[in-house]
Amino acid sequence: MSRELSYLSRLVAKGRLDRRAFLGRAVALGVGAGFANTMLARAVRAEGPVRGGALRMGLSGGESTNSLDPATWLTQVPQNFGMTWGETLVVQSAEDGSARPLLAESWEASDDAVEWRFRIRQGVTFHNGQEMTPEDVAQTIRRHSDEDTQSAAYGILTDIEEISVDGRDVVFRLARGNADLPYLLTDYHLVIQPNGGFDGPAAGIGTGPYKVEVNEPGVRHVGLRYDGYWRDDVGHVDSVEIIVMNDATARMSALQAGQVHIINRVEPRTVDLLARAPGVVIESVPSKGHYVFVMHCDTAPFDNPDVRMALKLAIDREQMITQILQGHGSVGNDFPINEAYALYPQGIEQRAYDPDEARHYYERSGHSGPIVLRTADVAFPGAVDAALLYAQQAQAAGINIQVQREPGDGYWTEVWNAQPFCASYWGGRPTQDAMYSTAYISSAEWNDTRFKREDFDETIFEARAELDENRRAELYRDAAHMVRDDGGLILPMFNNFLDGRREDVQGWVADPNHETSNLRAASRVWLNSA
Amino acid sequence: MRRFPLLTLIAQRIALGVLLLWAVSVLIFVGTMILPGDVAQAILGQAATEQALHNLRLELGLYDPPHIRYLDWLWGVLQGDLGQSLTNRADIATSIGRRLSNTLFLAACAAIVAVPLALLLGLLAVRYQGRWPDRVISGTTLTAISLPEFFIGYLLIYFVAVQLGWFPSFSTVHAGMTLGQRLEAIALPVATLTLVVLAHMMRMTRAAILNVMQSPYIETAELKGLRRFDIIRRHALPNAVAPIVNVVTINLAYLIVGVVVVEVIFVYPGMGQYLVDHVARRDVPVIQATALIFAAVYIGLNLVADIVSILANPRLRHPR
């Protein structure tokens, strides 16, 4: 049986049998669909990449205001296109989230994690033929970490005090120890450019597998394979075309009609319909992003720990995932970290829906009367429905949540981080430190739960400069417990990235770090039909 | 003066149109002035430092009094200089040029299909008034106009592009395409726009001609023994031109300035999408420029409608 199945899976990999027929035969042979799919993926990888073909992607998140200057990238189209022509020093692993070398070959830190030495790869050329030097690397990071820069990466580089070149190495001196510097350098804004992009920030010249051919912001971007590229495990197709499609229905129908190979941001509401279309495969990949309800720990009634605990126990996480995410997500445990992060604290007990326990805490708190929860469509997809569902679930614990719908315009200035209880979302960060530093330490501007605990801050700061991984994991476990049990964060669910592809697109890497395979789908996949 | 009354009249109309356009330009300028917050604040966002705000205000000339800034802007516009986009520093005239020509191309194609079709269907409906062709034509066009444009677009995408695969489901056009490829790409948006504007024009044609058909001279023509379709074509239509032209131009204006939704669902790189992108970023110079162009198109087309009506109907040349 398994021999026949592996023969069939090789046929699919070669493109002589379609996936649906394969799954049908697998089921006929008495094999579960899940196992058959795994088998298929393995066969395709074993068959090896196919070179050639023209890949077309229909992506949302492109505007006519976009620029090729990496410092300005905010939305998905410039991000994805940027990762076709540019490369960073370090990239995060799709398997365990650890930092892996890219344009840097290796790195080492001083014991206090203050001085970092990155060895730069040799023999890599820019698309203008120039060789990439450590000086280019130093200049790039200087441009993004300069005080007057408008770079979106400035916030993560503020600790860098001095950058120098030493032979083949680039040396960073930090203002305080940070064990996560390699992770910070995975940021997609930090694309290495000739002379750091000081001469032509928007020239679109990088070291990536494709070189910029057409750049029509808000309409389409085209890249052609760069012959002098330094490695052969990515960059399989001859050309990449990214077409801006901000309308979700337009993306779906283009994929169904086979006019594009890959689309991003499939809507959870319609994903099941799209999955049934012939020739279409949905890539549902767990992400670090999460949908939340945030309470201000310093405002009544949320300043009472019993009220916070009651509200955390009064939410049915499983039902949220089925109804709001249509199953494309995973349960949250009231701290903002999941298994996609390096050093994830395993084994913390999962908090479950418990109306009786919630009622107990609620009565003990002595609070009575309605609790206003503000929400809007922009908070996250389905946020209004989620709030109403939550109110219903809390009813069973005798908690009266009053849902107040706010206008989407101005939600992020007037409601979020201003009102004491509202719906919101967070995207993932490269490391636990980055996540906690952005929103949970006392001094964080975006501390949207007003969670202010000195011992928590100290834990995070200690972990930041700690190079011993075991000790670090220990510290992050403590931090997770503090946020989970005492914080103002109600985190019912982590959402999945939902991308769609045609069957003939092979080699898709499920990558939790960013959508569309960590923005690198265009250089990782190949076309079986080519 | 008196020797060319028609020319005088047309000149008057054009002068009025220019005056109106100037008034609109003042309105646009005032409108952007009274938006809350100043432009520099809108561009740099909340995290802006005082120094950066000051630099940007200097650069944009925000410290000058409003009327000086208005005159500066107007002077630039008169010379064809629409200024620079604030978000990506691109020259507005060049970027709008490409977008505008795309929009005009789509509008022209839709008009070439829709206008003759509407007139023909209108004539047919009158010819067979009250019988089944009239009912079918009126019924189907009425159905089409009752559906929202995005719904028609999605229906066409689903059936024609996804199920039948006859035409592409999206209409991205670019410089490297031949005319044939372009026409194929925009087939579905053209069909959508045609369905949207058809009913309005067709029904006006039908009503206007039917109105004329009641006149005594039509009876005379009938008594002369002319074929009914000839009567409609040669005697009724010319006298019904004025209202028809009015409706046609309003629809043409819609095809140019009102197609944002259609452009979005078909991913067509026209003016509508461009405007939406820049409104989202509060890119004031671009919004001013596009608003001015849209206003000019509207006023221009209405001017044409007026003049054609005057030419077609001598009575309008002598206002009482």
Interface residues (C-beta under 8 A of the other chain):
Chain A: G58 E63 S64 T65 N66 S67 V214 E216 P217 G218 V219 R220 I243 V244 M245 N246 D247 T249 A250 S253 A254 Q256 A257 G258 Q259 T413
Chain B: Q46 S85 T87 N88 S95 R99 Y154 I157 Y158 A161 V162 G165 P168 S169 F170 T172 H174 V264 I265 F266 V267 P269 Q273 Y274 D277 H278 A280 R281 D283
